[in-house]
Amino acid sequence: MTGQPDAVGPLAGHRPPQAVSVAACVVSLGHNGCVAKRSKKGKRRRRRTGPPPNTAAPKIHIKVAVAETDLRNATQLVKSAILYADRVTVYSPVASLVGAVADLGDVTAPQQQVALLLDIVRQVPSLAARLDAPADELAQLEAFLAVDPRLMRQAAAAHGGRGQIDKVYEQLQDLSSVWEDEMPEAIEKAKETVGAEELLVAVEAGAVNIADLGAMPTSEVIIDSLSRATGATPGTVLDEMILGFTARIVDMLSEPRAFPLLDAQSSGLARALERETVASPSLHAMRRGSEVASAASFMGYLPYFPALPMDEVLDLRKSLSKPLIRFRGALAKLSREFQSRPIDEAFESEVEEAWRAQVAPALADIREGLAEHGLLREAASIAQGDLRRLLTEAGGVLAAGSAEILPLSALLMAGLAASVPVADVAGRAVLRRREARTEARKNAFYFLHRLAEESN
């Protein structure tokens, strides 16, 4: 949709739209900020076999703080967190905004759609003016929603007012049609505006949870945001959202068992909070934050990973689970060598130095080791290095008790008769290649190697 819809006439004679204007304004919410209480959808339960999981084993729960208004950059952090963590929660005003908008798509009952639409229009003056309807007529429409249409029509017919009642219900049907026709497009545009498409893929898959930053209903969030977008006096929803987001950052930085992962703006906010208060981030939280922040940076250095779609990232979670264990161990040790904290401006420089000094050379060793043990190359190496044994097995071309080789004609005839033991050569080549791959998998940074290969 482009532009603003024209004003319409009274409800009695025209199709109310302009409820369309409500849908259009939803697109602008991404630039105003708001938060909603996300509805928690039930996760699909799968039947498991074998022993129950060890719930006592420590889990990595990464809490991603995103203060940026464009979620495209934040998605990079979220993808890294998904691959590294057992659980991921995103704290973000804009992500909560998108959650509120997405909740509109979950409203499927026509009565609920119209009720929410009327509630929005009634509380946002500029939108109510476009309907060209007084407040009592809007209240009348809301009252009609609570009554069974059949009973209302029967009562109206008994008093000769059936025609007027039918017009009211036609207006309600028009409002419902506007929602069905316009709102899906408005929701998609809102997601696109803030770059939330890939994040929502992870949310729908259950890999990421968007945290509540307040206990505000979706309708209040939408109304407050539309009020700001249309220049009306806003409510207190945005203020509560900012306070909630700030409080969550303080909590995650003071919690010893937290794995905080902050974007650049959130790190700046954390430094400002530290300067203005006597409270300092927990030493353990900072150490764990260094671990997950360096992991995210290392993944970001891989050539093709930043462009890897979210659905493929979700698929890689399972296939990379085993090499992830060693990778976590290496980063837990490596993060203790950093002098800067993950919220400090100098931290990224230290991560780059660690990449050059330790990670990049390890990846080069892995690639060279695997390349040197290609199956054909290994088979050729075996054949050339063990020629005497191969010729012996090929037909006794070495005289018994003598190292002298038989004449060429005899050698050729023996080779043709007995053939070279290809199965033996190939078998030993496969074995050596497996051994080489086993050694490569033991490298702590094999996780990054696999991720780079899968991202290509």
TORMIVEX-394482 format. One record per residue: x, y, z of N, C-alpha, C in turn. Coordinates in steps of 0.2 Angstrom, whole numbers, padded with zeros to 4 digits, always signed. Atoms other than C-alpha are relative to their C-alpha. Last residue first. Layout:
residues N
XYZXYZXYZ/...
END
This chain:
residues 456
-0002-0002+0007+0148-0112+0004-0005-0002-0005/+0002-0007+0002+0140-0112+0021+0001+0001-0008/+0007+0001+0001+0142-0131+0023-0003+0007-0002/+0001+0004+0005+0161-0130+0021-0008+0000-0002/-0002-0003+0006+0162-0115+0032-0001-0004-0006/+0005-0005+0001+0152-0123+0046+0002+0004-0007/+0006+0003+0003+0163-0139+0044-0006+0006-0001/-0002+0003+0007+0179-0129+0046-0007-0003-0003/+0000-0005+0004+0171-0119+0061+0002-0002-0008/+0007-0002+0000+0167-0135+0070-0001+0006-0005/+0003+0004+0006+0184-0142+0066-0007+0002-0001/+0004-0005+0004+0190-0128+0078-0002-0004-0007/+0005-0004-0003+0194-0139+0092-0004+0004-0004/-0002-0006-0001+0204-0152+0082-0006+0005+0002/-0002-0001-0007+0198-0169+0086+0002+0007+0001/+0006-0002-0005+0188-0169+0070+0002+0001+0007/+0002-0006+0001+0204-0168+0060-0006+0002+0004/-0005-0005-0003+0212-0183+0068-0003+0007-0001/+0001+0000-0007+0196-0193+0064+0005+0005+0003/+0006-0003-0002+0197-0187+0046-0001+0000+0008/-0001-0008+0001+0215-0192+0044-0006+0004+0002/-0004-0003-0006+0211-0209+0052+0002+0007-0001/+0004-0001-0006+0197-0211+0040+0004+0002+0006/+0004-0006+0001+0208-0207+0025-0004+0001+0006/-0004-0006-0002+0221-0220+0032-0004+0006-0001/-0001+0000-0007+0207-0233+0032+0004+0006+0002/+0006-0002-0004+0201-0229+0015+0001+0001+0007/+0001-0007+0001+0218-0230+0008-0006+0003+0003/-0005-0004-0004+0221-0247+0016-0001+0008-0001/+0002+0001-0007+0205-0254+0009+0005+0004+0004/+0006-0004-0001+0209-0247-0009-0002+0000+0008/-0002-0007+0001+0226-0255-0009-0005+0005+0002/-0005-0001-0005+0220-0272-0003+0002+0008+0001/+0004+0000-0006+0205-0272-0015+0004+0002+0007/+0003-0006-0001+0216-0268-0029-0004+0001+0006/+0005+0000-0006+0227-0283-0026-0003+0007+0001/-0002-0004-0006+0236-0282-0043-0006+0000+0005/+0003-0007-0001+0231-0296-0056+0003+0003+0007/+0002-0001-0007+0236-0314-0054-0004+0006+0001/+0003+0006-0003+0238-0320-0072-0003+0001+0007/+0006+0001+0003+0241-0303-0080-0004-0006+0003/+0004-0006-0002+0254-0298-0067-0007-0001-0003/+0003+0001-0007+0262-0315-0069-0005+0005+0002/+0004+0005+0000+0263-0313-0088-0003-0002+0007/+0006-0002+0003+0270-0296-0087-0005-0006+0001/+0004-0005-0005+0283-0301-0074-0006+0002-0003/+0003+0004-0005+0288-0316-0085-0004+0004+0005/+0005+0004+0003+0291-0305-0100-0004-0004+0005/+0006-0004+0001+0300-0292-0090-0005-0005-0003/+0000-0004+0007+0313-0305-0084-0007+0003-0001/+0000+0004+0006+0311-0310-0065+0000+0004-0007/+0007+0000+0003+0316-0299-0051+0001-0004-0007/+0000-0002+0007+0331-0304-0041-0007+0000-0003/+0002-0007+0001+0329-0303-0022+0000+0002-0007/-0005-0004+0004+0331-0322-0020-0004+0007-0001/-0007-0001-0003+0324-0334-0007+0005+0004-0004/+0000+0002-0007+0309-0338-0018+0007+0000+0002/-0002+0007-0001+0310-0329-0034+0001-0001+0007/-0006+0001-0003+0300-0313-0034+0002-0007+0001/-0005-0002+0005+0286-0313-0047+0007+0001+0003/-0007+0003-0001+0276-0323-0035+0005+0002-0005/-0001+0006+0003+0259-0319-0042+0007-0003+0001/+0003+0001+0007+0252-0302-0038+0002-0006-0004/+0007+0003-0001+0255-0304-0019-0003-0001-0007/+0000+0007-0003+0274-0303-0022-0007-0003+0000/-0002+0005+0005+0272-0288-0034+0000-0007+0002/+0005+0001+0005+0262-0279-0021+0001-0005-0006/+0005+0004-0003+0274-0282-0007-0005-0001-0005/-0003+0007-0001+0289-0276-0018-0006-0004+0003/+0000+0003+0006+0279-0260-0023+0002-0007+0000/+0000+0007-0002+0275-0254-0005+0000-0005-0007/-0004+0002-0006+0278-0236-0006+0001-0007+0002/-0007-0002+0002+0272-0233-0024+0004-0002+0006/-0002+0005+0005+0255-0243-0021+0008+0002-0001/-0001+0007-0002+0252-0235-0004+0003-0004-0005/-0005+0000-0005+0255-0217-0010+0002-0007+0002/-0006+0000+0003+0244-0220-0025+0006+0000+0004/-0001+0006+0003+0230-0226-0014+0007+0000-0004/-0002+0005-0005+0232-0211-0003+0001-0007-0003/-0006-0002-0001+0231-0199-0018+0003-0005+0005/-0004+0002+0005+0216-0207-0024+0007+0001+0001/+0000+0008+0001+0207-0207-0007+0005-0002-0006/+0005+0002+0005+0212-0189-0003+0001-0007-0002/+0002+0007+0000+0223-0188+0012-0006-0002-0004/-0005+0005+0001+0233-0173+0008-0002-0007+0001/-0002+0000+0007+0218-0162+0006+0005-0005-0001/+0005+0003+0003+0211-0167+0024+0002-0001-0008/+0000+0007-0002+0227-0162+0032-0005-0004-0004/-0005+0003+0003+0228-0146+0022+0001-0008+0002/+0001+0001+0007+0211-0141+0027+0006-0003-0004/+0005+0005+0001+0213-0145+0045-0001-0001-0008/-0003+0006-0001+0230-0136+0046-0005-0006-0001/-0005+0002+0005+0223-0121+0038+0003-0007+0001/+0005+0002+0006+0208-0121+0050+0005-0001-0006/+0003+0006-0002+0221-0121+0065-0005-0002-0006/-0005+0005+0001+0231-0107+0057-0003-0007+0001/-0001+0000+0007+0215-0096+0056+0005-0006-0002/+0005+0004+0003+0210-0100+0074+0001-0001-0008/+0001+0007-0001+0226-0097+0083-0005-0003-0004/-0006+0004-0004+0236-0081+0080-0002-0007+0001/-0006+0001+0004+0225-0073+0066+0005-0004+0003/+0002+0003+0006+0208-0076+0075+0007-0002-0004/+0001+0007-0002+0215-0072+0092-0001-0004-0006/-0007+0002-0001+0221-0055+0085+0000-0008+0001/-0004+0000+0006+0204-0052+0078+0007-0003+0000/+0003+0006+0003+0196-0056+0095+0003-0001-0007/-0003+0006-0003+0207-0044+0103-0002-0006-0003/-0007+0000+0002+0202-0030+0091+0004-0006+0003/+0000+0003+0007+0184-0034+0094+0007-0001-0002/+0001+0008+0000+0186-0032+0113+0001-0003-0007/-0006+0003+0002+0194-0014+0112-0001-0008-0001/-0002-0001+0008+0177-0006+0112+0006-0003-0002/-0005-0005+0001+0172-0014+0129+0002+0001-0008/+0003-0007+0001+0156-0023+0131+0005+0005-0001/+0004+0000+0006+0164-0040+0128-0004+0006-0001/+0006+0004+0000+0177-0037+0141-0004+0001-0006/+0006-0004+0000+0195-0033+0137-0006-0004+0001/+0000-0006-0005+0210-0042+0143-0006+0004+0000/+0001-0007+0002+0206-0058+0133+0001+0005+0006/-0006-0003+0002+0215-0074+0138-0001+0007-0002/-0004-0002-0006+0201-0081+0148+0006+0004-0002/+0004-0007-0003+0190-0081+0132+0004+0002+0006/-0002-0006+0004+0202-0094+0124-0002+0006+0003/-0007-0002-0002+0199-0107+0138+0002+0006-0004/+0000-0001-0007+0180-0107+0136+0007+0002+0002/+0001-0007-0001+0183-0105+0117-0001+0002+0008/-0006-0004+0002+0192-0121+0116-0002+0007+0001/-0006+0001-0005+0179-0131+0126+0006+0005-0002/+0001-0003-0006+0165-0124+0116+0005+0000+0005/+0000-0007+0001+0173-0129+0100-0002+0004+0006/-0007-0002+0000+0176-0147+0107+0001+0008-0001/-0002+0002-0006+0157-0149+0110+0008+0003+0001/+0002-0006-0004+0152-0140+0094+0003-0001+0007/-0006-0005+0000+0161-0154+0084-0001+0006+0004/-0006+0003-0003+0147-0166+0090+0006+0004+0000/+0000+0001-0008+0132-0155+0088+0006-0003+0003/-0006-0003-0003+0136-0149+0070+0001-0001+0007/-0006+0003+0003+0124-0160+0061+0006+0002+0003/-0001+0007-0002+0110-0155+0073+0006-0003-0003/+0000+0000-0008+0111-0136+0073+0001-0008+0002/-0007+0002-0002+0115-0137+0054+0001-0001+0008/-0002+0007+0002+0097-0138+0049+0007-0002+0003/+0004+0004-0004+0092-0122+0059+0002-0008-0001/-0003+0000-0006+0106-0113+0050-0003-0005+0005/-0006+0004+0000+0099-0119+0034+0004+0000+0006/+0002+0007+0000+0082-0112+0038+0006-0005+0000/+0002+0002-0006+0090-0095+0043-0002-0007+0000/+0007-0001-0002+0098-0092+0026-0001-0004+0007/+0004+0006+0000+0117-0092+0025-0007+0001+0003/+0006+0001+0005+0123-0075+0019-0004-0006+0001/+0004-0006-0001+0134-0071+0035-0006+0000-0005/+0005+0001-0006+0141-0089+0034-0005+0006+0000/+0007+0000+0002+0149-0087+0017-0005+0000+0005/+0002-0004+0006+0167-0081+0020-0008+0000-0002/+0000+0005+0005+0169-0086+0038-0003+0003-0006/-0006+0000+0004+0173-0071+0049+0000-0005-0006/+0001-0006+0004+0155-0070+0056+0006+0001-0005/+0004+0002+0005+0158-0087+0063-0001+0005-0005/-0003+0005+0004+0173-0081+0072-0004-0003-0005/-0005-0004+0005+0164-0065+0078+0003-0005-0004/+0004-0004+0005+0149-0075+0085+0005+0003-0005/+0003+0005+0004+0161-0087+0095-0004+0003-0006/-0006+0002+0005+0171-0072+0101-0003-0005-0005/-0001-0005+0005+0154-0065+0108+0006-0002-0005/+0005+0000+0005+0149-0082+0116+0001+0006-0006/+0000+0007+0004+0166-0084+0125-0005+0000-0005/-0006+0000+0004+0168-0065+0130+0000-0007-0004/+0002-0005+0006+0150-0065+0137+0006+0000-0005/+0004+0004+0004+0155-0080+0148-0003+0004-0006/-0004+0006+0003+0169-0071+0155-0004-0004-0005/-0005-0003+0005+0159-0055+0157+0004-0005-0003/+0004-0001+0006+0145-0065+0166+0004+0003-0006/+0001+0006+0004+0158-0072+0177-0005+0001-0006/-0006+0003+0003+0165-0056+0182-0001-0006-0004/-0003+0006-0003+0148-0049+0185+0006-0002-0004/+0002+0007+0003+0144-0032+0177+0004-0005+0004/-0005+0002+0006+0148-0016+0188-0003-0007-0002/+0001+0007+0001+0135-0007+0200+0005-0002-0006/-0006+0003-0003+0141+0010+0206+0000-0008-0002/+0001+0003-0006+0130+0019+0193+0006-0004+0003/+0004-0004-0004+0132+0032+0180-0002-0004+0006/-0003-0007-0002+0148+0025+0172-0005+0004+0005/-0005+0001-0004+0141+0007+0172+0003+0006+0003/+0003+0002-0006+0125+0012+0164+0005-0001+0006/+0003-0006-0003+0134+0021+0151-0003-0002+0006/-0006-0005-0002+0145+0006+0147-0003+0006+0004/-0003+0004-0006+0130-0006+0146+0005+0005+0003/+0005-0002-0005+0121+0007+0134+0003-0003+0007/+0000-0007-0002+0136+0006+0123-0004+0002+0006/-0006+0000-0003+0136-0013+0123+0001+0007+0002/+0002+0002-0007+0117-0012+0119+0007+0000+0004/+0003-0005-0004+0122-0001+0104-0002-0002+0007/-0004-0006-0002+0135-0013+0098-0004+0005+0004/-0002-0003+0006+0125-0029+0099+0003+0007+0002/+0003-0007+0002+0125-0038+0115+0002+0002-0006/-0003-0002+0006+0128-0057+0119-0004+0006-0002/+0003-0006+0004+0125-0062+0137+0004+0001-0007/-0004+0000+0006+0129-0080+0143-0003+0006-0004/+0002-0002+0006+0122-0079+0161+0005+0000-0006/+0001+0006+0005+0127-0090+0175-0002+0002-0007/-0006+0003+0001+0134-0075+0186+0000-0006-0005/+0001+0007-0001+0119-0064+0183+0006-0004-0001/-0001+0002-0007+0124-0046+0184-0001-0007+0002/-0007-0001-0001+0126-0043+0165+0002-0001+0008/-0004+0005+0003+0109-0052+0162+0008+0002+0001/+0001+0007-0003+0100-0042+0175+0005-0005-0003/-0003+0000-0007+0106-0025+0170+0000-0007+0003/-0007-0001+0001+0102-0028+0152+0004-0001+0006/-0003+0007+0002+0085-0034+0157+0007+0000-0002/+0000+0004-0006+0082-0018+0167+0002-0007-0002/-0005-0002-0004+0086-0007+0152+0001-0005+0006/-0006+0002+0003+0074-0017+0141+0006+0002+0004/-0001+0007-0001+0060-0015+0154+0006-0003-0004/-0002+0002-0007+0063+0003+0156+0001-0007+0000/-0007-0002-0001+0063+0006+0137+0002-0002+0007/-0005+0004+0004+0047-0004+0136+0007+0001+0001/+0000+0006-0004+0038+0005+0150+0005-0005-0004/-0004-0002-0005+0042+0022+0141+0001-0007+0004/-0007+0000+0002+0035+0015+0125+0005+0001+0006/-0003+0007+0002+0019+0009+0133+0007+0001-0002/-0006+0001-0004+0016+0026+0142+0003-0007-0002/+0000+0002-0006+0003+0033+0130+0007-0001+0004/-0001+0007-0001+0005+0043+0115-0001-0001+0007/-0004+0001-0006-0002+0060+0111+0000-0007+0002/+0005-0001-0006-0007+0060+0093+0004-0001+0006/-0001-0006-0003+0006+0063+0079-0005+0001+0006/+0004-0005+0002+0000+0049+0068+0000+0007+0003/-0001-0001+0008+0015+0038+0070-0005+0005-0003/-0006-0003+0002+0015+0041+0089+0001+0001-0007/+0001-0007-0003-0004+0037+0091+0007+0004-0002/+0004-0004+0005-0001+0022+0080-0001+0007+0002/-0004-0001+0006+0012+0016+0092-0003+0004-0006/-0006-0005-0002+0002+0018+0107+0004+0002-0006/+0003-0006-0001-0013+0009+0099+0005+0006+0002/+0002-0003+0007-0003-0005+0093-0003+0007+0000/-0006-0001+0004+0005-0008+0110-0002+0003-0007/-0003-0006-0003-0012-0006+0119+0007+0002-0004/+0004-0006+0003-0020-0019+0107+0003+0007+0003/-0002-0002+0007-0005-0031+0110-0004+0006-0002/+0004+0004+0005-0008-0032+0129+0002+0003-0007/+0005-0004+0004+0006-0024+0139-0004-0004-0005/+0006+0004+0000+0015-0035+0152-0006+0004-0003/+0006-0003-0004+0032-0028+0149-0006-0004-0001/-0003-0006-0003+0048-0032+0140-0005+0004+0004/+0004-0005-0001+0043-0050+0135+0003+0006+0004/+0002-0001-0007+0057-0060+0128-0005+0006+0001/+0000-0007-0001+0057-0066+0110-0003+0002+0007/+0006-0003-0003+0061-0084+0110+0001+0007+0001/-0001-0006-0003+0072-0093+0097-0006+0003+0004/-0007-0001-0002+0074-0110+0091+0002+0006+0004/-0001+0002-0007+0055-0114+0092+0007+0001+0002/-0003+0006-0001+0054-0115+0073+0001-0002+0007/+0005+0004+0002+0042-0100+0072+0002-0008+0001/+0005+0000-0006+0055-0090+0082-0006-0005-0002/-0003+0003-0006+0069-0095+0070-0005+0000+0006/+0000+0007+0002+0058-0090+0055+0003-0004+0006/+0006+0003-0001+0054-0074+0064+0000-0007-0002/+0001+0001-0008+0072-0069+0065-0007-0004+0001/-0003+0006-0002+0073-0072+0046+0000-0001+0008/+0002+0006+0003+0059-0060+0042+0004-0006+0002/+0001+0006-0005+0063-0047+0054-0002-0006-0003/-0004+0006+0002+0071-0034+0043+0000-0006+0005/-0005+0001-0006+0063-0019+0052+0005-0006-0002/-0003-0007-0002+0054-0013+0036+0005-0001+0005/-0005-0002+0004+0051-0031+0030+0004+0007+0002/-0006+0004-0001+0042-0036+0045+0006+0002-0004/-0003-0002-0007+0031-0021+0044+0006-0004+0001/-0004-0006+0002+0028-0024+0025+0003+0002+0007/-0006+0002+0004+0022-0042+0029+0005+0006-0001/-0004+0004-0005+0010-0036+0043+0007-0002-0004/-0003-0005-0005+0003-0023+0031+0005-0003+0005/-0005-0004+0004+0000-0036+0017+0004+0005+0005/-0005+0004+0001-0009-0047+0030+0006+0003-0004/-0005+0001-0006-0019-0033+0036+0005-0004-0002/-0005-0005+0000-0027-0027+0019+0005-0002+0006/-0003-0002+0006-0039-0040+0013+0007+0004+0001/-0003+0005+0004-0043-0049+0028+0003+0002-0006/-0006+0004-0004-0044-0034+0039+0003-0005-0004/-0006-0004+0000-0054-0024+0026+0006-0003+0003/-0003+0001+0007-0066-0038+0024+0006+0004-0001/-0003+0006+0000-0070-0038+0043+0004-0001-0007/-0006-0001-0004-0073-0019+0042+0004-0007+0000/-0005-0004+0004-0085-0022+0027+0007+0000+0004/-0003+0005+0005-0094-0036+0037+0005+0004-0004/-0004+0005-0003-0097-0024+0051+0004-0005-0004/-0006-0004-0002-0104-0011+0039+0005-0004+0004/-0004-0001+0006-0115-0024+0032+0006+0004+0001/-0003+0006+0000-0121-0028+0050+0004+0000-0007/-0006+0000-0005-0125-0010+0052+0004-0006+0000/-0005-0004+0002-0135-0010+0036+0006+0000+0005/-0004+0003+0005-0145-0025+0041+0006+0004-0003/-0004+0005-0003-0150-0017+0057+0005-0003-0005/-0005-0004-0003-0157-0002+0048+0005-0005+0003/-0004-0003+0005-0167-0013+0036+0006+0004+0003/-0004+0005+0002-0174-0024+0051+0005+0003-0006/-0007-0003+0001-0181-0009+0060+0005-0004-0003/-0001-0003+0006-0199-0013+0060+0006+0003-0002/+0001-0007-0001-0201-0017+0078+0001+0004-0006/+0006+0000-0004-0203-0036+0077-0002+0008+0001/+0006+0002+0004-0190-0036+0063-0007+0001+0003/+0001-0006+0004-0177-0027+0074-0006-0001-0005/+0002-0006-0003-0179-0040+0087-0002+0006-0004/+0007+0001-0002-0177-0054+0075-0004+0005+0004/+0004-0001+0006-0162-0046+0067-0007-0001+0002/+0001-0007+0002-0154-0044+0084-0004+0002-0006/+0005-0002-0005-0158-0062+0089-0001+0008-0001/+0007+0003+0002-0150-0068+0073-0005+0003+0005/+0004-0003+0005-0135-0057+0075-0007-0002-0002/+0001+0005+0006-0131-0063+0092-0003+0003-0005/+0007+0003+0001-0126-0048+0102+0000-0005-0005/+0001+0004-0005-0108-0043+0108-0007-0003+0000/-0004+0005+0001-0103-0036+0091-0001-0005+0006/+0003+0005+0004-0118-0025+0091+0005-0006+0000/+0005+0003-0004-0111-0015+0106-0003-0006-0004/-0003+0004-0004-0095-0011+0096-0005-0004+0004/-0002+0006+0003-0105-0005+0082+0004-0004+0005/+0006+0004+0002-0115+0007+0093+0003-0007-0003/+0002+0004-0006-0099+0013+0102-0005-0005-0002/-0006+0005-0001-0092+0018+0084-0002-0004+0006/+0001+0005+0005-0109+0027+0082+0005-0006+0000/+0006+0004-0002-0108+0036+0098-0001-0006-0005/-0002+0005-0004-0090+0042+0094-0006-0005+0002/+0000-0002-0007-0096+0051+0079+0002-0006+0005/+0006+0003-0004-0092+0044+0062+0001+0003+0007/+0006-0005+0000-0082+0052+0048-0006-0002+0004/+0006+0004+0000-0071+0036+0047-0006+0005-0001/+0000+0003+0007-0056+0047+0043-0006-0004-0001/+0002-0005+0004-0059+0056+0060-0001-0002-0008/+0008-0001-0001-0058+0040+0069-0003+0006-0004/+0003+0006+0003-0040+0037+0062-0008+0001+0000/+0000-0002+0007-0035+0055+0067-0003-0006-0004/+0004-0005+0002-0041+0052+0085+0000+0001-0008/-0004-0004+0004-0033+0036+0089-0004+0005-0004/-0005-0003-0005-0043+0028+0103+0005+0004-0004/+0003-0004-0005-0059+0024+0093+0005+0004+0004/+0002-0006+0003-0049+0018+0078-0003+0004+0005/-0006-0004+0002-0039+0005+0088-0003+0007-0003/-0003-0003-0006-0054-0001+0098+0006+0004-0002/+0004-0005-0003-0064-0003+0082+0003+0003+0006/-0001-0006+0004-0050-0013+0074-0004+0006+0002/-0006-0003-0001-0049-0024+0089+0001+0006-0005/-0001-0003-0006-0067-0027+0089+0006+0003+0001/+0004-0006+0001-0068-0030+0070+0001+0003+0007/-0003-0005+0005-0054-0043+0071-0004+0007+0000/-0006-0002-0003-0061-0052+0086+0003+0006-0004/+0002-0005-0005-0078-0053+0078+0006+0003+0004/+0002-0006+0003-0070-0060+0062-0003+0005+0006/+0007+0000-0001-0061-0074+0072-0002+0007-0003/+0003+0003+0006-0043-0075+0064-0008+0000+0001/+0007-0001-0002-0032-0065+0076-0004-0002-0006/+0002+0006-0004-0015-0073+0074-0008+0001+0001/+0001+0006+0005-0010-0061+0060-0003-0006+0003/+0006-0001+0004-0012-0047+0073-0002-0005-0005/+0006+0003-0004+0000-0056+0084-0006+0002-0004/+0002+0007+0002+0013-0053+0070-0006-0003+0004/+0003+0000+0007+0012-0034+0073-0002-0007-0002/+0006-0003-0001+0015-0036+0092-0004+0000-0007/+0005+0005-0003+0029-0048+0089-0007+0002+0001/+0002+0005+0005+0037-0036+0077-0005-0005+0003/+0005-0003+0004+0036-0023+0091-0002-0004-0006/+0007+0000-0003+0044-0035+0102-0005+0003-0004/+0003+0007+0000+0058-0038+0090-0006+0000+0003/+0003+0001+0007+0060-0019+0089-0003-0007-0001/+0007-0004+0001+0061-0017+0108-0003-0001-0007/+0000-0006+0005+0074-0031+0109-0007+0003-0001/+0003-0006-0004+0078-0045+0121+0001+0006-0005/-0001-0007+0003+0081-0061+0111-0004+0005+0004/+0005-0005-0001+0082-0078+0120+0002+0007-0002/-0001-0007+0002+0092-0093+0114-0006+0005+0001/+0006-0004+0000+0093-0110+0121+0002+0007-0001/+0005+0004-0001+0106-0124+0119-0007+0003+0000/+0003+0001-0006+0119-0112+0112-0005-0006+0000/-0004+0001-0006+0132-0111+0099-0004-0002+0006/-0005+0006+0001+0123-0114+0083+0004-0001+0006/+0003+0006+0001+0108-0103+0088+0004-0006-0001/+0002+0003-0006+0119-0090+0095-0004-0006+0000/-0006+0003-0004+0128-0088+0079-0002-0003+0006/-0003+0006+0004+0112-0086+0069+0005-0003+0004/+0005+0005-0001+0105-0073+0082+0002-0007-0003/-0001+0002-0007+0121-0063+0081-0005-0006+0002/-0006+0003+0000+0119-0062+0062+0002-0003+0007/+0001+0007+0002+0101-0058+0064+0006-0004+0000/+0001+0004-0006+0105-0043+0074-0001-0007-0002/-0007+0000-0003+0112-0034+0058-0001-0005+0006/-0005+0003+0005+0096-0037+0049+0007-0002+0003/-0001+0006-0002+0085-0032+0064+0005-0004-0004/+0000+0005+0006+0086-0014+0060+0002-0007+0003/+0007+0000+0003+0081-0003+0075-0001-0004-0006/+0000-0002+0007+0097-0008+0085-0008+0000-0003/+0003-0006-0001+0095-0011+0104-0001+0004-0007/+0000-0004+0006+0097-0029+0103-0003+0006+0001/+0003-0006-0001+0102-0040+0118+0001+0004-0006/-0002-0005+0005+0104-0058+0115-0003+0007+0001/+0005-0005+0000+0103-0070+0130+0003+0006-0005/-0002-0006+0002+0112-0086+0127-0005+0005+0000/+0006-0004+0002+0107-0101+0137+0003+0007-0002/-0002-0007+0002+0121-0113+0138-0006+0003-0003/+0002-0002+0007+0116-0129+0147+0002+0007-0001/+0000-0007+0001+0124-0138+0162-0002+0002-0007/-0006-0003+0004+0120-0156+0163-0001+0007-0001/-0005-0003-0004+0107-0160+0176+0006+0003-0003/+0002-0007-0002+0093-0163+0164+0005+0004+0004/-0003-0002-0006+0102-0179+0157-0002+0008+0002/-0006-0005+0000+0090-0184+0144+0002+0002+0006/+0002-0007-0001+0079-0199+0147+0006+0004-0001/+0000-0003-0007+0085-0216+0141-0002+0007+0000/-0006+0000-0004+0080-0223+0124+0000+0003+0007/-0002+0007-0002+0066-0218+0113+0007+0000+0003/-0007+0002+0000+0058-0201+0110+0001-0007+0003/-0001+0006-0004+0041-0196+0105+0007-0002-0001/-0002+0006+0004+0040-0179+0098+0001-0006+0005/-0004+0006-0004+0030-0165+0106+0002-0006-0005/+0001+0007+0002+0026-0150+0095+0004-0005+0004/-0005+0003+0005+0028-0134+0104-0002-0007-0001/-0002+0006-0002+0013-0124+0111+0005-0003-0005/+0003+0005+0003+0013-0106+0106+0003-0007+0002/-0004+0006+0000+0017-0093+0118-0004-0006-0003/+0004+0006-0002+0008-0077+0114+0005-0006-0001/+0000+0006+0005+0021-0063+0114-0005-0005+0003/+0000+0006-0003+0017-0048+0126-0001-0006-0005/+0006+0004-0001+0020-0033+0115+0002-0006+0004/-0001+0006-0003+0033-0019+0114-0007-0004+0001/+0005+0002-0004+0034-0003+0104+0001-0007+0002/-0002+0004-0006+0046+0007+0094-0006-0002+0004/+0002-0003-0006+0042+0021+0082+0002-0004+0007/-0004-0006-0001+0051+0017+0066-0002+0004+0006/-0007+0002-0001+0045-0001+0065+0004+0006+0001/-0001+0002-0007+0027+0005+0068+0007-0001+0001/-0004-0005-0003+0026+0013+0051+0002-0001+0007/-0007+0000+0004+0020-0002+0042+0005+0005+0004/-0004+0005-0003+0006-0003+0055+0007-0001-0003/-0004-0003-0006+0000+0014+0049+0004-0006+0003/-0005-0004+0003-0006+0006+0032+0005+0003+0006/-0005+0005+0003-0016-0007+0041+0006+0004-0002/-0003+0003-0005-0025+0007+0051+0006-0005-0002/-0006-0004-0003-0027+0017+0036+0003-0003+0006/-0006+0002+0004-0037+0002+0028+0006+0005+0003/-0004+0005-0003-0048+0005+0043+0006-0002-0004/-0007-0003+0001-0052+0016+0032+0003-0001+0006/-0006+0002+0003-0061+0009+0027+0005+0001+0006/-0004-0003-0005-0079+0010+0032+0007-0002-0002/-0004+0006-0002-0089+0006+0016+0005+0003+0005/-0006+0001+0004-0101+0021+0014+0003-0006+0004/+0001+0001+0007-0119+0026+0018+0006-0002-0004/+0007+0002+0003-0123+0024+0036+0000-0001-0007/+0001+0007+0000-0105+0025+0042-0006-0003-0004/+0003+0003-0006-0104+0043+0036+0000-0008+0000/+0006-0003-0003-0092+0048+0022-0003-0004+0006/+0007+0003+0002-0075+0043+0019-0005+0003+0003/+0006+0000-0005-0058+0051+0020-0006-0002-0003/+0004-0006-0001-0045+0046+0007-0005+0000+0005/+0007+0000+0003-0033+0033+0010-0004+0006+0001/+0006+0000-0005-0015+0038+0014-0006-0001-0004/+0004-0006-0001+0000+0034+0002-0005-0001+0005/-0004-0006+0001+0006+0017-0004-0005+0006+0002/+0004-0006+0000+0000+0000+0000+0004+0006+0000/
END
